[in-house]
Amino acid sequence: MKVLFVDDEIGFLDVVIKRIRKRNIDASGVSDGEKAIERIANDHIDVVVLDVKMPGNRNGIMILKEIKTRWPLIEVIMLTGHAMLEAARSGMDNGAFDYIVKPVDIDDLYYKIGDAYKKKTLQEAKLVSKNSEDQ
């Protein structure tokens, strides 16, 4: 399982990646949405943990929409502060798997990542099964 964290708070990014890697998950991070799109386009990613509040011209919801349009099977967990809960819920309306509020409980995040990965693998298995039935 490969997880990409997208957050402009570099200190947070470093800590959460280290803590998730200790749980034997292949985790990496980028600091903005454009870098996330580039990484996803060039690497196999299963789950994205995406901050709602992003620097630059596009916020997390806009990046979520692009991810779900271009790679619909990638599951996205929205990361938000308490003040941005409504935006996280908007993310759910736009295809996010779930959201988690900062400060992050690492156990909660770990389980949500696992659930998102399970959903992705089930969807992939359904597609493979459907494609083999169609042939």
N, C-alpha and C positions, 0 to 999 in steps of 0.2 A: 504494500500500500504506500502510495506517495502522496504526501500532503504539502500543499503550498500555503504559507501564511502571507497575507498581504496587509501591512500596517506601516504607517509612516513613523510610528514611535519605535525607533531602532532598539532602544533598551528593552522595551517590552518584547519585541520580535526576538531578540537574542535569548532572553530568558525562557520564553515559551517554547522556542525551538529546542533548546537544550533539554528542557523538562520532558517534552514529547519524545525526543530521541532516546531518552533513558528508558522509555517504554517500548523500545524496538520498533518505532515508526520512522520511516524515511521522510524526514521533514526538512523543508527549506523555506526561505523567505525572501520577499522583495518589498521595497518601500513604497511602491505606488502601483496604480492600476494598469498603466501602460506596460510596465515591466512584467506585471502578472500575465497580461495577454500575450506578450512576447514569449514568456517562459512556457505557458500552456501550449502555444503553437509549436514550440520546439522540443517539448519534453512530455512524457506520459505523466499526467497528474490525475489522481483519483478524486481527491477532496480538496477544496479551497476553503480556507478560513479567511474571510474578507472583512476588513474594517469598513463600516458604513461611511465614516468621515475620512475622505481621502483628499490629498492635495491635488492641485491641478484643475483642469477643466471638467473632469468627470468624477462624480462621487461614487461610492460603493454600489449604489443601486444601478447606476449606468454600467459599471463594470460587470455586475451580476447579469444584467440583461444581455450584454455581449457574450459572456461565457455561456449562458443558457441557450443563446441563439446558435453559436458556432459549435459548441460541445455540449449538447443537451444531457448527456449521461454523467457529466461531472457534477458532483454534489457540492453545494456551496453552503457554508455555515456563516451567517452574518455575525460580526463582532461589533458590539455597540456599548456606549456609555449609557447611564440611566436617562440622560436628557434626550437620547436619540432612539428611545424605544419605539416610537411611532415609525421611524424610518426602517427599523429592523422588521417590524410587522409588514411594512410595504415590501420589503425584500421577500418575505414569505409569499406575498401575493404575486411576486414576479419570479417564482420558482426556486427560492432558497429552500434548503432542506430544513433548517432551523436557525435559531439565533442564540447567542450567548452574551451576557452582560459583563462588562469589565467592572471591577477586577475579576479576572477569570479564575474559577475553581478548576484546577488542572484535572481533577478526576472527572468532573462534569464534561469538560472539553474532550477528554480522552474517550469517554463513552459516546458522546455525540459524533465524534469522528468515526468511531467504530460502526455506529448505526448507519451513518451516511455511506460508508464504504460497503456495508452489507446491502443497502438499497441499490447502489450502483452495480454491484456484481449480480444481483438478482435481475436487474433490468438488462444487463448485458447477456445473461443466460437466456432470458426470454427472447431477445433478438436473434441469438444464435439458433435457438430452437425453431423460431418462426422462419428464419431463412432456410434452415434445412428442410422444413416442411414444404416450403414454396418450391423447392428444387426437385 
